[in-house]
Amino acid sequence: MKIYKADLHLHTILSPCGDYGMMPTAIVSKAVEMGLNIIAVTDHNSAGNFEAVRKAGIRKGLTVIGGMEITSEEEVHLLAYFDSNENLYNMEEIVQDNLPGVNDPEAFGDQVFLDSENKILGVSEKLFFGATTLNIDQIVDLVHKNRGMVIASHVDRESFSIISQLGFIPEGMELDGVEVVYPQAAEKKERKRKTGYLYGYPYISCSDAHYIEDIGKRVTEFRLMEPNIKELILAIHGKNGRGVIR
């Protein structure tokens, strides 16, 4: 087993809220500078720049996991991660088939596709920052059917979180875990110090970086055999000796 330092919530310039500096080579260079072993690309409702960052990561020895931050019809953000490109892109197709709206570049900026050398390949006219017509339960079910892991994003924020939108996490929801921005404050509120659980779920903390300087500001350390999504799922659930390091 090894300890891997991970930031599993990063946006590229494909996300409408992503700064123009969030290009593949810059993301990877900053992640390596911060001592990260694993990052995940989680653009809003799209995986269009994952492959570019993955290839840039290979050149620097950095593991890059493919994912998305999917917005439910309730305007809840959910982080979804996948064990293969096939499953990732299958889920992306489902998400975008259920994503209405057209992007307004003046309001949200251009949504830019890049290659691993930061060359612009095109732009998308879809409204990636919008909500899909899929509800939370449907998204969770679809992610799991595609052999993925689903984490409720930034549950302790006052916008676009399952707590802010619903006021609670529905009983029996099959999330793999939750992401918190302020883990110590959340633990105090829940009165479950050092248990590894918040709101009844395993938790991680990530940067949600939209700017280069934010990469690695919040990270989670995992005990894994290898840096891949299958191992991360085992670690989140504390199985087979894998785990989340507190």
N, C-alpha and C positions, 0 to 999 in steps of 0.2 A: 504494500500500500504506500501511496505517496500523498502529500498534502498539496493541493492545487488551489491557487488564489484566482478567484473568478469574479468578473463583472458581467452579469448576464442580462443587462438592459442598456443597450446602446442604440442610438439613432444615427443614420447617415443623412446626407442632404436629400435623400428621397422622401424623408418625412417632411411635411410642410413646416413643422416647427424646428427642423434641424438646421443648424448654422451651416453656411456654405463651406466652412472649413472642415466639416465632417466628411472627409474624403477617405477612401480606403487606406492609402499609404499613411496618411496622417493619423488615422484611428489606430492602426497597428503599431506605428512608431511610439505613440503615446502610451499604449497599453504595455508595450515592452519596457518602456522607461519606468512605468509604475510597478513593474515586477509582476505583472499578471501572467498567468499561464493559460487562462481560458477567457474568451469573451463571447458574447452572443449578439448577433445583429437582429434587432427587433424593431424594424420600421413599422409605422402605422399601416396596418392592413395590406402590407406588401412585403415580398421577399426579394424584390428586384435587384438589390445591391448586395445580397448575401454572397454570391459567388465571387464577386470582385473583392470583397474583404477577405473571404476565405483564401483566395489565391495570394493576396498580399500577405496574409498571415503565414502561409506556408514558407514564404521566403525568409521570414523572421523566426520561424519555429514556434509560432503562436497558434493554438487551437481556436478555431472560430466555429461556433455552433449556429445553425440556421434557425431562425424563428420569426415571429411577428408579434406586434402588439395589436390585438384584434379588439375592435370596439363593438360591443353588443348593441342591440336596439335600445337597451336601457341606458346607453352611454356609459357603460362600465368597461374599463380597459382590462384585458386579460393577456398575459404573456404566454405564448405557445411556442414550444421547442420540439424539434423532430429529429429522428434518428437517421433519416436518409433524405436526399434531395427529392426523391419520388414522393415521399409523404409530405414534405414541406410544400412542394409545388402543387400537389393535389389539393392541399388545404388552402393554399393561396388562390387557386382557381375557384374554389367554393366561396371563399370570402368575397372575391371580387365580383362573382356572379350575383352576390347579394349586397352589393355596395352601390347605392344610388348616388347621384350628384356629380357635378363637374367642378374641377378645381378652378379657383379664381387666383391666378398668379399675383395679382396686385394685392390681394388680401393675405394670401398664405405663402407666396413665393413659388418658384418653379419646383417641380418634383422631378429630380434629375437622376437618370440611370448612368452609371459609370462602369468602366472596366477597372482592372486591378492596378492600372497605372494612372488612374484619375481622368482618363479621357472620357469626355461626354459622349454617350451613345444615343441619348434621346431624352425626352421628357414624357411624363404621363399626364393625361387630362382628367383622370379619375380623381375624385375627392377623397384622398387617402385619410384625411383627418376626420371624415364623416363617420357616422354610425352605420353599421350593417343592419340588415333586416333580420339577423339571427339573434335569438335571445341567448342568455347566459347558458342555460341548460343545453341548448343545441350546440353551442360552441364547445363546451366541455366534452360533450359526447362525440362530436366530430374530431376533436383533437385526439381523444383516446382511441377512436377507431382508426386513426392514422398513426398509431403507435407513438403519440407525442405526450408531452408533459405540459400541464396548464397551471399557471400561477396567477392568482389575482394581483393585479398591479397596485403598488403604492396604496395599500388599504388605509393608511393613516393620513392621507391627504384629503383636502376638502373639495376636490373635484375629480371626476372621472374614476372614482374608486367604487368598489362594491358597497362599502360602508356609507360613503357620501350619497350614493344614488339610491340605495335601498334602505339604508339605516341599519342593516344587519346582514349576515351571511345566512341564507336559507338553510335550515337543517337538512342534513343528508347530501348537500352539494358535493360532488366528487372532485373537488379541486385537489391537486397534488400539494399545494401549499399556498402561502401568501407572501407578498413582498412588502417590506416595511421600510420607510424612509428613516424613521427614528426608533430603532429597535429598543433602546433603553426606556424611552418614554412609553412605548407600547407595552413592554413587559410590566412596567410599574402599574399602568392602567389595568392590565389583565391580572396582576398579582400572581404571575406564574414565572417568577424569576428562575433562570437557568433550566427550564424544562425543555426548551427547544420548540415550544408550541405557543402560538398566539391565535386567538379567535378559534381555537380548537384545531389548528392546522400547523404543520411545520412551516418555519419562516426563513426567508433569506433577505438580504439587503443588497441593493445594487445602486449604481449611480444615476440611472435614467439619463445618461449624458446626451445633451443636445449640442454641447460645445466641447472642443478638444480638452480644455483645461479641467472639465468635470470628470473625465474618464478615470476610473479607479478611486474616486473620492469615497465611495462606499463599495465595499466588496464583501464576498462571503468565501470562506475557506472550506474546501471539501476534502474528505479522505476517500480516495478512489484508487482503483487498480489502473485505469486508463482515463484520459480526458475525453469522454464522449457522453452522449445523452443517456444511453442505457445505464452507465455508471452513475450519472447524476440523479436519475430516478431512484436508483437503489439508495443513494446517499440521502436524498430528501426523506425517504421513508425509513432510514436507519436499518437497512437490510444487509445481510452477508458481510458484516464488518465495515461497510461503507458508512459515511456519516457526514454531518455538518459540524464543523469545528466552531465552538463558541469561545 
